[in-house]
Amino acid sequence: VAAMCAEAAGISDYMIEHYDGSLGKAKFPFRLTDFYVSPDTAKEKLGWKGPKHSLVDDLPWYYESYKARGGLDKEMEFVEDKEVLSATV
């Protein structure tokens, strides 16, 4: 997903860092349990046929919407991220 987001943003030079789960869990996006979603219940109960779009095709639209809302100008802090990643080195 990270690589697809980078592509949608036109970024070719990026680095994906992996978190060492044996060090314990941190704040979001890390979870205490595995997490997944499945549309099976919606398909069964609502007769839904499934998605008409794909994430990879829709990401450019989401990115443009993010930019239009001023997302690129927001100040962001990554203190917890840096703490977790520094512990994995």
N, C-alpha and C positions, 0 to 999 in steps of 0.2 A: 504494500500500500504506500509506503514511504517513497519508493521509486516512482510509482505512478503519480504521486502528488508532485514530486520534483519535476517530472516530465511535463505535467500540466502547467507548472509555473515557469517552464522554460529554463530550468536549472539543470545543467549537466555535470557540474562539479559539486558533489555532495558526499557526505560520509554517513553511513548508518552505524550507530554504536549499539552493541548488544548488551543487555543487562544480565548480570550473573544472579539468577534467582536464588542461589544458595546463600547469598548475603542477606536475605530477608526481603520483605516487601517494602516498597516506598509508597508515596502518595500517587494519585492518579498520574498516568494511566495504568499503573500496576495494580493487579487485583490479587486477592488472597486465594481465589479459585480460578479455574479455567472459565472462560466466558465465550459464548457463541450465540448466534441467533439463527433461527431456522423458520422459514415461512410455511412449514408443513401444516400447522394448525389453521392458518388463514386459507390455505389451499383447500383443506378438507371441509372446514365449516362454512366458508364463504364462497367456495367454488372459484377461487382466484386461480388464474392460469399461470401466474408467475410474472416476473418483471418484464417490462417492455424496453428497459434501458439497462446499460451496464455502467458500473462505476468508472471504468477507464474512459468511456465515452462522455460521461457527465462531469468528470473532474474539471475540465477546462471551464465549463459554465460556473461551477462552484467557485473556482479561483477568481474568475472575472467578477463575480458577485462580491467576494471577499475584498477585492481591490476597490470596488465601487463604494463599499461601506467604510473605506479608510483603513482597512486591515493592515496594509503595508506600513502605515504611519504610526500604528499603535506601539507604545513602549512595552516590551515584554521582559519578564524576569525569568531566569532559568536556574535559580539558586538550588532548588531541590534536585533538579536534573544533574547539575554539575556535581553535587555531593554524591549522588548515587553512582555516577560514572567514574568519579575519582576513586571510589572504593573498589571498583572492578579492576583497576590497573595493577 
